[in-house]
């Protein structure tokens, strides 16, 4: 082979090598251009992706449930409540529950054990008002409950398992306030009222009025009568004692009508006795 043939062949090989390098560079450049576009399209696709499910559960490597987004233990076809619950390391005891109930238009945050019934702190709000409670057992009040509604506020302290029975209730509203102290059977109680009614009311174990205190002091009996009344009114004070047959005696200021039809108002130093028909049988002076 001549020298010219050798040079021509070498030139062809160099040109072929350059063309191959050029094609490879074009492929690399094209790949560098397509890859970011593909990532951008993937990101846009994931951002608009919708996942439909009835429940989401987060489990640890041991298979224990640590968090759930669910509809509760017995959801219907159209559940009203949605819950987000966090569990302890065993997955058996709930620690925090956030609930939203569309039927009651309420939201509830429970720290402790709403589902398992362990001691908890609960904060809730609905269309009527806002509430806070400290409970030692689930579904039964064994502690303190605070409420602030549109027309009244309340503080309840109970240890009977029922907020309406036993313990202490302090209520304040537009008409005034009242304090109630009840026994576990919701019978015997003491009520201190500041709403236009008797100031203090005491009920016995049978739920009967034993004492009323306002502008008068009344002592009740087993027949729901008030045989002894100490009254301090506009006309003056008097003490009235009455038996079961209707006979009574009044000591102090009282208004009476004589047999002749005259109206008399006695002094505080007077004594009047009446028969069972309300007629005066004796008086002095």
Secondary structure in CASP SS format (residue, H / E / C, confidence):
PFRMAT SS
TARGET T0000
AUTHOR 0000-0000-0000
METHOD secondary structure of the structure
MODEL  1
X C 1.00
X C 1.00
X H 1.00
X H 1.00
X H 1.00
X H 1.00
X H 1.00
X H 1.00
X H 1.00
X H 1.00
X H 1.00
X H 1.00
X H 1.00
X H 1.00
X H 1.00
X H 1.00
X H 1.00
X H 1.00
X H 1.00
X H 1.00
X H 1.00
X H 1.00
X H 1.00
X H 1.00
X H 1.00
X H 1.00
X H 1.00
X H 1.00
X H 1.00
X H 1.00
X H 1.00
X H 1.00
X H 1.00
X H 1.00
X H 1.00
X H 1.00
X H 1.00
X H 1.00
X H 1.00
X H 1.00
X H 1.00
X H 1.00
X H 1.00
X H 1.00
X H 1.00
X H 1.00
X H 1.00
X C 1.00
X C 1.00
X C 1.00
X C 1.00
X C 1.00
X C 1.00
X C 1.00
X C 1.00
X E 1.00
X E 1.00
X E 1.00
X E 1.00
X C 1.00
X C 1.00
X C 1.00
X C 1.00
X C 1.00
X E 1.00
X E 1.00
X E 1.00
X E 1.00
X E 1.00
X E 1.00
X C 1.00
X C 1.00
X C 1.00
X C 1.00
X C 1.00
X C 1.00
X C 1.00
X C 1.00
X C 1.00
X C 1.00
X E 1.00
X E 1.00
X E 1.00
X E 1.00
X E 1.00
X E 1.00
X E 1.00
X C 1.00
X C 1.00
X C 1.00
X C 1.00
X C 1.00
X C 1.00
X E 1.00
X E 1.00
X E 1.00
X E 1.00
X E 1.00
X E 1.00
X E 1.00
X E 1.00
X C 1.00
X C 1.00
X C 1.00
X C 1.00
X E 1.00
X E 1.00
X E 1.00
X E 1.00
X E 1.00
X E 1.00
X C 1.00
X C 1.00
X C 1.00
X C 1.00
X C 1.00
X C 1.00
X C 1.00
X C 1.00
X E 1.00
X E 1.00
X E 1.00
X E 1.00
X E 1.00
X E 1.00
X C 1.00
X C 1.00
X C 1.00
X E 1.00
X E 1.00
X E 1.00
X E 1.00
X E 1.00
X E 1.00
X E 1.00
X C 1.00
X E 1.00
X C 1.00
X C 1.00
X E 1.00
X C 1.00
X C 1.00
X C 1.00
X E 1.00
X E 1.00
X E 1.00
X E 1.00
X E 1.00
X E 1.00
X C 1.00
X C 1.00
X E 1.00
X E 1.00
X E 1.00
X E 1.00
X E 1.00
X E 1.00
X C 1.00
X C 1.00
X C 1.00
X C 1.00
X C 1.00
X C 1.00
X C 1.00
X C 1.00
X C 1.00
X E 1.00
X E 1.00
X E 1.00
X E 1.00
X E 1.00
X E 1.00
X E 1.00
X C 1.00
X C 1.00
X E 1.00
X E 1.00
X E 1.00
X E 1.00
X E 1.00
X E 1.00
X E 1.00
X C 1.00
X C 1.00
X C 1.00
X C 1.00
X C 1.00
X C 1.00
X E 1.00
X E 1.00
X E 1.00
X E 1.00
X E 1.00
X E 1.00
X C 1.00
X C 1.00
X C 1.00
X C 1.00
X C 1.00
X E 1.00
X E 1.00
X E 1.00
X E 1.00
X C 1.00
X C 1.00
X C 1.00
X C 1.00
X C 1.00
X E 1.00
X E 1.00
X E 1.00
X E 1.00
X E 1.00
X C 1.00
X C 1.00
X E 1.00
X E 1.00
X E 1.00
X E 1.00
X C 1.00
X C 1.00
X C 1.00
X C 1.00
X C 1.00
X C 1.00
X C 1.00
X C 1.00
X E 1.00
X E 1.00
X E 1.00
X E 1.00
X E 1.00
X C 1.00
X C 1.00
X C 1.00
X C 1.00
X E 1.00
X E 1.00
X E 1.00
X E 1.00
X E 1.00
X E 1.00
X C 1.00
X C 1.00
X C 1.00
X C 1.00
X C 1.00
X E 1.00
X E 1.00
X E 1.00
X E 1.00
X E 1.00
X C 1.00
X C 1.00
X E 1.00
X E 1.00
X E 1.00
X C 1.00
X C 1.00
X C 1.00
X C 1.00
X C 1.00
X E 1.00
X E 1.00
X E 1.00
X C 1.00
X C 1.00
X C 1.00
X C 1.00
X C 1.00
X E 1.00
X E 1.00
X E 1.00
X E 1.00
X C 1.00
X C 1.00
X C 1.00
X C 1.00
X C 1.00
X E 1.00
X E 1.00
X E 1.00
X E 1.00
X E 1.00
X C 1.00
END
